Amino acid sequence: MTWPFLLAQITAPASPPPIHDIAGPVYVFPYPLWVVYTAGAVLLALLGLLAWLLVRWWRSRPVTPPPSPREAALAKLENARSQIQALDPHAFSILVSDILRHYISVQFKLHATQQTSPEFLFSITDFHGFTDAEKKQLADFLEKCDLLKFARIEAASSDSAALLDQAIAFVKGGTP
């Protein structure tokens, strides 16, 4: 081998360098960081203002008052009217008596639901919230209810309707 041939082999380039694949795109955020923070703070302030306005509106909206004890009792008694035919007079008298006793307990702060009829009627003898006519009307009503509830006297749906009318008249403050 000759000397120039060896020199040519030494200086000859080996293989070309490897070709790498194309790199993917580099995403660059178009806004400075201070703009992003400012926009976030403004958005947070607007959401806070919106929440405050919603709470203020919710608290200031008009609230419908609950029905008075008289209105509630009359509504329950009118609902009971639809059950006159479905319930026997015994069960219907219990329903109407409970509604009226609850009304008296709530409206006049008496213990009508916790006393027997004679105990309750005795406790209202000196009570000035009822007139003598109302006390008599209440005594008649409770006597009819007790006869239906405890003595289980024979009654028809017309008797139940009369009992209901008597209870409605008492709640309304008139005579049947």
Accessible surface in RSA format (square Angstrom, percent):
REM  Atomic radii and reference values for relative SASA: ProtOr
REM  Chains: A
REM  Algorithm: Lee & Richards
REM  Probe-radius: 1.40
REM  Slices: 20
REM RES _ NUM      All-atoms   Total-Side   Main-Chain    Non-polar    All polar
REM                ABS   REL    ABS   REL    ABS   REL    ABS   REL    ABS   REL
RES MET A   1   178.07  92.2  97.60  64.6  80.47 191.6 105.58  89.8  72.49  96.0
RES THR A   2    87.44  62.2  82.39  83.5   5.05  12.0  75.15 100.9  12.29  18.6
RES TRP A   3   188.64  75.7 182.85  88.5   5.79  13.6 163.39  87.1  25.25  41.0
RES PRO A   4    88.77  64.7  83.09  75.7   5.68  20.7  84.34  69.6   4.43  27.5
RES PHE A   5   102.76  51.4  97.19  60.2   5.57  14.5 102.51  62.2   0.25   0.7
RES LEU A   6    68.90  38.4  68.89  49.3   0.01   0.0  68.89  48.4   0.01   0.0
RES LEU A   7    92.56  51.5  91.08  65.2   1.47   3.7  92.10  64.7   0.45   1.2
RES ALA A   8    56.21  51.7  46.15  71.2  10.07  22.9  52.25  73.6   3.96  10.5
RES GLN A   9   100.65  56.3  79.14  57.8  21.52  51.2  33.71  71.8  66.94  50.8
RES ILE A  10   135.13  76.9 108.81  81.1  26.32  63.4 115.29  83.0  19.84  53.9
RES THR A  11    96.82  68.9  67.93  68.9  28.90  68.9  60.56  81.3  36.26  54.8
RES ALA A  12    56.52  52.0  38.10  58.8  18.42  41.9  42.74  60.2  13.79  36.5
RES PRO A  13   125.36  91.4  99.89  91.1  25.46  92.6 110.53  91.3  14.83  92.2
RES ALA A  14    98.42  90.5  61.80  95.4  36.62  83.3  77.27 108.8  21.15  56.0
RES SER A  15    93.64  79.1  68.73  91.7  24.90  57.4  43.61  92.9  50.02  70.1
RES PRO A  16   115.20  84.0  96.38  87.9  18.81  68.4 103.54  85.5  11.66  72.4
RES PRO A  17   112.24  81.8  97.83  89.2  14.41  52.4 104.46  86.2   7.77  48.3
RES PRO A  18   108.47  79.1  86.87  79.2  21.60  78.5  98.13  81.0  10.34  64.3
RES ILE A  19   171.39  97.5 137.43 102.4  33.95  81.8 141.17 101.7  30.22  82.0
RES HIS A  20   155.70  85.1 134.53  93.5  21.17  54.2  93.00  95.8  62.70  73.0
RES ASP A  21   137.51  96.3 108.06 107.6  29.45  69.6  42.78 100.7  94.74  94.5
RES ILE A  22   162.63  92.5 139.20 103.7  23.43  56.5 145.31 104.6  17.32  47.0
RES ALA A  23    89.55  82.3  63.04  97.3  26.51  60.3  72.18 101.7  17.37  46.0
RES GLY A  24    53.25  65.7   0.00   N/A  53.25  65.7  31.74  87.1  21.51  48.2
RES PRO A  25   109.93  80.1  83.20  75.8  26.72  97.1  95.18  78.6  14.74  91.6
RES VAL A  26   128.29  84.4 102.23  92.5  26.06  62.8 105.70  91.8  22.58  61.2
RES TYR A  27   196.07  91.5 167.67  95.4  28.40  73.9 132.70  99.7  63.37  78.1
RES VAL A  28   123.63  81.4  97.88  88.6  25.75  62.1 101.73  88.4  21.90  59.4
RES PHE A  29   130.16  65.1 105.74  65.5  24.41  63.5 109.48  66.4  20.67  59.2
RES PRO A  30   104.23  76.0  67.14  61.2  37.10 134.9  77.99  64.4  26.25 163.1
RES TYR A  31   129.33  60.4 121.02  68.9   8.31  21.6  75.55  56.8  53.77  66.3
RES PRO A  32    71.49  52.1  59.12  53.9  12.36  44.9  71.16  58.7   0.33   2.0
RES LEU A  33   116.17  64.7 108.30  77.5   7.87  19.8 108.88  76.5   7.30  19.6
RES TRP A  34   171.80  68.9 166.41  80.5   5.40  12.7 154.29  82.3  17.52  28.4
RES VAL A  35    49.54  32.6  48.73  44.1   0.81   2.0  49.14  42.7   0.40   1.1
RES VAL A  36    57.67  37.9  51.88  47.0   5.79  14.0  55.01  47.8   2.66   7.2
RES TYR A  37   147.54  68.9 139.88  79.6   7.66  19.9 104.65  78.6  42.88  52.9
RES THR A  38    72.49  51.6  67.07  68.0   5.42  12.9  56.32  75.6  16.17  24.4
RES ALA A  39    59.41  54.6  48.27  74.5  11.14  25.3  54.94  77.4   4.47  11.8
RES GLY A  40    37.15  45.8   0.00   N/A  37.15  45.8  32.71  89.8   4.44   9.9
RES ALA A  41    62.53  57.5  50.27  77.6  12.25  27.9  56.50  79.6   6.03  16.0
RES VAL A  42    83.23  54.8  80.70  73.1   2.53   6.1  83.11  72.2   0.12   0.3
RES LEU A  43   107.33  59.8 106.92  76.5   0.40   1.0 107.33  75.4   0.00   0.0
RES LEU A  44   131.60  73.3 126.15  90.2   5.45  13.7 126.55  88.9   5.05  13.6
RES ALA A  45    67.04  61.6  49.30  76.1  17.74  40.4  61.16  86.1   5.89  15.6
RES LEU A  46   103.02  57.4  98.85  70.7   4.17  10.5  99.32  69.8   3.70  10.0
RES LEU A  47    99.14  55.2  94.74  67.8   4.39  11.0  95.19  66.9   3.95  10.6
RES GLY A  48    40.63  50.1   0.00   N/A  40.63  50.1  34.46  94.6   6.17  13.8
RES LEU A  49    92.02  51.2  86.55  61.9   5.48  13.8  90.02  63.2   2.01   5.4
RES LEU A  50    97.17  54.1  95.65  68.4   1.52   3.8  96.86  68.0   0.31   0.8
RES ALA A  51    52.42  48.2  48.37  74.6   4.06   9.2  52.09  73.4   0.34   0.9
RES TRP A  52   137.11  55.0 131.30  63.6   5.80  13.6 109.49  58.4  27.61  44.8
RES LEU A  53    82.21  45.8  78.27  56.0   3.95   9.9  78.50  55.1   3.71  10.0
RES LEU A  54   101.39  56.5  99.26  71.0   2.13   5.4 100.06  70.3   1.33   3.6
RES VAL A  55    71.86  47.3  69.83  63.2   2.02   4.9  71.86  62.4   0.00   0.0
RES ARG A  56   137.66  57.8 133.43  68.0   4.23  10.1  38.82  53.0  98.84  59.9
RES TRP A  57   148.69  59.7 143.65  69.5   5.04  11.8 123.52  65.9  25.17  40.8
RES TRP A  58   148.09  59.4 144.06  69.7   4.03   9.5 119.06  63.5  29.03  47.1
RES ARG A  59   194.07  81.5 161.72  82.4  32.35  77.0  56.27  76.9 137.80  83.5
RES SER A  60    87.78  74.2  54.27  72.4  33.52  77.2  47.94 102.1  39.84  55.8
RES ARG A  61    77.95  32.7  68.72  35.0   9.23  22.0  26.17  35.8  51.78  31.4
RES PRO A  62   127.81  93.1 103.75  94.6  24.06  87.5 114.82  94.8  12.99  80.8
RES VAL A  63   116.44  76.6  90.99  82.4  25.45  61.3  93.17  81.0  23.27  63.1
RES THR A  64   119.40  84.9 106.32 107.8  13.08  31.2  77.91 104.6  41.49  62.7
RES PRO A  65   111.29  81.1  93.27  85.0  18.02  65.5  97.97  80.9  13.32  82.8
RES PRO A  66   115.13  83.9  96.34  87.8  18.79  68.3 103.40  85.4  11.73  72.9
RES PRO A  67    87.00  63.4  68.36  62.3  18.65  67.8  73.26  60.5  13.75  85.4
RES SER A  68    47.04  39.7  39.26  52.4   7.78  17.9  41.20  87.7   5.84   8.2
RES PRO A  69    44.26  32.3  36.00  32.8   8.26  30.0  42.72  35.3   1.54   9.6
RES ARG A  70    95.98  40.3  95.98  48.9   0.00   0.0  30.22  41.3  65.75  39.9
RES GLU A  71   102.63  58.9  95.61  72.3   7.02  16.7  39.21  75.8  63.42  51.8
RES ALA A  72    32.43  29.8  27.11  41.8   5.32  12.1  31.97  45.0   0.46   1.2
RES ALA A  73     5.01   4.6   2.34   3.6   2.67   6.1   4.55   6.4   0.46   1.2
RES LEU A  74    36.15  20.1  35.96  25.7   0.19   0.5  36.15  25.4   0.00   0.0
RES ALA A  75    56.27  51.7  45.84  70.7  10.43  23.7  54.66  77.0   1.61   4.3
RES LYS A  76    95.79  46.7  92.85  57.0   2.95   7.0  61.61  55.5  34.18  36.4
RES LEU A  77     0.00   0.0   0.00   0.0   0.00   0.0   0.00   0.0   0.00   0.0
RES GLU A  78    85.26  48.9  75.48  57.1   9.78  23.3  43.15  83.5  42.11  34.4
RES ASN A  79   102.69  70.8  97.75  94.5   4.93  11.9  25.89  62.3  76.79  74.2
RES ALA A  80     2.59   2.4   0.54   0.8   2.05   4.7   2.32   3.3   0.27   0.7
RES ARG A  81    94.62  39.7  86.80  44.2   7.82  18.6  48.45  66.2  46.17  28.0
RES SER A  82    93.37  78.9  58.26  77.8  35.11  80.9  55.23 117.6  38.15  53.4
RES GLN A  83    73.32  41.0  73.17  53.5   0.15   0.4  14.68  31.3  58.64  44.5
RES ILE A  84    14.67   8.3  12.67   9.4   1.99   4.8  12.67   9.1   1.99   5.4
RES GLN A  85   149.16  83.4 120.07  87.8  29.09  69.3  62.28 132.6  86.88  65.9
RES ALA A  86    87.54  80.5  45.74  70.6  41.80  95.1  57.29  80.7  30.25  80.1
RES LEU A  87    60.68  33.8  53.16  38.0   7.52  18.9  55.14  38.7   5.54  14.9
RES ASP A  88    76.62  53.7  65.77  65.5  10.86  25.7  40.79  96.0  35.84  35.7
RES PRO A  89    30.10  21.9  29.90  27.3   0.19   0.7  29.90  24.7   0.19   1.2
RES HIS A  90    36.68  20.0  34.90  24.3   1.78   4.5  23.80  24.5  12.88  15.0
RES ALA A  91    33.23  30.6  28.30  43.7   4.93  11.2  29.75  41.9   3.48   9.2
RES PHE A  92     0.26   0.1   0.26   0.2   0.00   0.0   0.26   0.2   0.00   0.0
RES SER A  93     0.09   0.1   0.00   0.0   0.09   0.2   0.00   0.0   0.09   0.1
RES ILE A  94    62.65  35.7  62.65  46.7   0.00   0.0  62.65  45.1   0.00   0.0
RES LEU A  95    55.86  31.1  52.72  37.7   3.14   7.9  55.71  39.1   0.15   0.4
RES VAL A  96     0.00   0.0   0.00   0.0   0.00   0.0   0.00   0.0   0.00   0.0
RES SER A  97     0.14   0.1   0.14   0.2   0.00   0.0   0.00   0.0   0.14   0.2
RES ASP A  98    76.48  53.6  72.53  72.2   3.95   9.3  25.75  60.6  50.72  50.6
RES ILE A  99    17.90  10.2  13.51  10.1   4.39  10.6  16.80  12.1   1.10   3.0
RES LEU A 100     0.60   0.3   0.60   0.4   0.00   0.0   0.60   0.4   0.00   0.0
RES ARG A 101    19.63   8.2  19.63  10.0   0.00   0.0  12.72  17.4   6.90   4.2
RES HIS A 102    88.83  48.5  88.83  61.7   0.00   0.0  56.08  57.8  32.75  38.1
RES TYR A 103     4.96   2.3   2.10   1.2   2.87   7.5   3.71   2.8   1.26   1.5
RES ILE A 104     1.16   0.7   1.16   0.9   0.00   0.0   1.16   0.8   0.00   0.0
RES SER A 105    22.25  18.8  15.50  20.7   6.75  15.5  15.58  33.2   6.67   9.3
RES VAL A 106    58.17  38.3  52.61  47.6   5.55  13.4  57.17  49.7   0.99   2.7
RES GLN A 107    67.22  37.6  47.82  34.9  19.40  46.2   1.87   4.0  65.35  49.6
RES PHE A 108    50.16  25.1  37.18  23.0  12.98  33.8  41.92  25.4   8.24  23.6
RES LYS A 109   165.24  80.6 140.41  86.2  24.83  59.1 112.32 101.1  52.92  56.4
RES LEU A 110    32.76  18.2  26.88  19.2   5.88  14.8  27.51  19.3   5.25  14.1
RES HIS A 111   112.24  61.3 107.96  75.0   4.28  10.9  76.40  78.7  35.84  41.7
RES ALA A 112     0.00   0.0   0.00   0.0   0.00   0.0   0.00   0.0   0.00   0.0
RES THR A 113    76.25  54.2  44.31  44.9  31.94  76.1  31.69  42.6  44.56  67.4
RES GLN A 114   138.28  77.3 101.22  74.0  37.06  88.2  42.00  89.4  96.29  73.0
RES GLN A 115    52.24  29.2  41.08  30.0  11.15  26.6  12.72  27.1  39.52  30.0
RES THR A 116    80.88  57.5  72.54  73.5   8.34  19.9  76.30 102.5   4.58   6.9
RES SER A 117     7.25   6.1   4.34   5.8   2.91   6.7   3.48   7.4   3.76   5.3
RES PRO A 118    95.70  69.7  86.15  78.5   9.55  34.7  91.39  75.5   4.31  26.8
RES GLU A 119    94.03  54.0  86.75  65.6   7.29  17.3  37.43  72.4  56.61  46.2
RES PHE A 120     0.75   0.4   0.75   0.5   0.00   0.0   0.75   0.5   0.00   0.0
RES LEU A 121    44.36  24.7  40.76  29.2   3.60   9.1  41.17  28.9   3.19   8.6
RES PHE A 122   158.33  79.2 151.98  94.1   6.34  16.5 155.04  94.0   3.28   9.4
RES SER A 123    54.45  46.0  27.31  36.4  27.14  62.5  33.35  71.0  21.10  29.6
RES ILE A 124     2.01   1.1   2.01   1.5   0.00   0.0   2.01   1.4   0.00   0.0
RES THR A 125    78.58  55.9  60.16  61.0  18.42  43.9  53.84  72.3  24.73  37.4
RES ASP A 126   121.08  84.8 108.01 107.5  13.07  30.9  39.00  91.8  82.08  81.9
RES PHE A 127    54.43  27.2  47.80  29.6   6.63  17.2  53.49  32.4   0.94   2.7
RES HIS A 128   177.22  96.9 145.88 101.4  31.34  80.2 104.53 107.7  72.68  84.6
RES GLY A 129    39.71  49.0   0.00   N/A  39.71  49.0  19.70  54.1  20.01  44.8
RES PHE A 130    11.10   5.6   2.47   1.5   8.62  22.4   3.54   2.1   7.55  21.6
RES THR A 131    83.27  59.2  75.39  76.4   7.89  18.8  79.39 106.6   3.88   5.9
RES ASP A 132   118.55  83.0 107.83 107.3  10.73  25.4  38.67  91.0  79.89  79.7
RES ALA A 133    65.08  59.8  50.97  78.7  14.11  32.1  58.89  82.9   6.19  16.4
RES GLU A 134    40.92  23.5  40.73  30.8   0.19   0.4  11.04  21.4  29.88  24.4
RES LYS A 135    37.65  18.4  36.30  22.3   1.35   3.2  23.58  21.2  14.07  15.0
RES LYS A 136   127.73  62.3 123.70  75.9   4.03   9.6  95.76  86.2  31.97  34.1
RES GLN A 137    15.32   8.6  11.44   8.4   3.89   9.3  12.06  25.7   3.26   2.5
RES LEU A 138     0.47   0.3   0.47   0.3   0.00   0.0   0.47   0.3   0.00   0.0
RES ALA A 139    30.39  27.9  28.41  43.8   1.98   4.5  28.64  40.3   1.74   4.6
RES ASP A 140    44.98  31.5  43.47  43.3   1.51   3.6  10.18  24.0  34.80  34.7
RES PHE A 141     1.50   0.8   1.50   0.9   0.00   0.0   1.50   0.9   0.00   0.0
RES LEU A 142     2.18   1.2   2.18   1.6   0.00   0.0   2.18   1.5   0.00   0.0
RES GLU A 143   106.88  61.4  99.91  75.6   6.97  16.6  36.29  70.2  70.59  57.6
RES LYS A 144    98.69  48.1  97.39  59.8   1.30   3.1  62.34  56.1  36.35  38.7
RES CYS A 145     0.24   0.2   0.24   0.3   0.00   0.0   0.24   0.6   0.00   0.0
RES ASP A 146    33.26  23.3  31.62  31.5   1.63   3.9  17.34  40.8  15.92  15.9
RES LEU A 147    74.19  41.3  73.48  52.6   0.72   1.8  74.19  52.1   0.00   0.0
RES LEU A 148     9.92   5.5   9.28   6.6   0.64   1.6   9.28   6.5   0.64   1.7
RES LYS A 149    30.06  14.7  23.87  14.6   6.18  14.7   6.49   5.8  23.57  25.1
RES PHE A 150   153.59  76.8 124.22  76.9  29.37  76.4 128.04  77.6  25.55  73.1
RES ALA A 151    61.03  56.1  29.09  44.9  31.94  72.7  39.35  55.4  21.68  57.4
RES ARG A 152   149.48  62.8 129.44  66.0  20.04  47.7  49.49  67.6  99.98  60.6
RES ILE A 153    84.00  47.8  68.41  51.0  15.59  37.6  75.09  54.1   8.91  24.2
RES GLU A 154   168.45  96.7 144.41 109.3  24.04  57.2  69.24 133.9  99.21  81.0
RES ALA A 155    28.25  26.0   1.99   3.1  26.26  59.7   7.57  10.7  20.68  54.8
RES ALA A 156    54.34  50.0  47.09  72.7   7.26  16.5  53.73  75.7   0.61   1.6
RES SER A 157    44.15  37.3  35.96  48.0   8.19  18.9  13.12  27.9  31.03  43.5
RES SER A 158    77.44  65.4  66.09  88.2  11.34  26.1  54.00 115.0  23.44  32.8
RES ASP A 159    66.85  46.8  61.57  61.3   5.28  12.5  14.61  34.4  52.23  52.1
RES SER A 160     1.09   0.9   0.94   1.3   0.15   0.4   0.15   0.3   0.94   1.3
RES ALA A 161    30.21  27.8  30.21  46.6   0.00   0.0  30.21  42.5   0.00   0.0
RES ALA A 162    55.71  51.2  45.97  70.9   9.74  22.2  51.01  71.8   4.70  12.5
RES LEU A 163     3.50   1.9   2.59   1.9   0.90   2.3   2.96   2.1   0.54   1.5
RES LEU A 164     0.00   0.0   0.00   0.0   0.00   0.0   0.00   0.0   0.00   0.0
RES ASP A 165    65.14  45.6  61.12  60.8   4.02   9.5  23.93  56.3  41.21  41.1
RES GLN A 166    13.63   7.6  13.10   9.6   0.54   1.3   4.03   8.6   9.60   7.3
RES ALA A 167     0.20   0.2   0.00   0.0   0.20   0.5   0.20   0.3   0.00   0.0
RES ILE A 168    12.98   7.4  12.98   9.7   0.00   0.0  12.98   9.3   0.00   0.0
RES ALA A 169    12.56  11.5   7.61  11.7   4.95  11.3  12.56  17.7   0.00   0.0
RES PHE A 170    10.22   5.1   5.42   3.4   4.80  12.5   5.77   3.5   4.45  12.7
RES VAL A 171     0.00   0.0   0.00   0.0   0.00   0.0   0.00   0.0   0.00   0.0
RES LYS A 172   134.83  65.8 106.83  65.5  28.00  66.7  57.23  51.5  77.60  82.7
RES GLY A 173    43.03  53.1   0.00   N/A  43.03  53.1  12.76  35.0  30.27  67.8
RES GLY A 174    35.39  43.6   0.00   N/A  35.39  43.6  33.72  92.5   1.67   3.7
RES THR A 175   111.57  79.4  89.32  90.6  22.25  53.0  59.06  79.3  52.51  79.4
RES PRO A 176   110.57  80.6  48.51  44.2  62.07 225.6  78.85  65.1  31.72 197.2
END  Absolute sums over single chains surface
CHAIN  1 A    13209.5      11063.1       2146.5       9351.9       3857.6
END  Absolute sums over all chains
TOTAL         13209.5      11063.1       2146.5       9351.9       3857.6
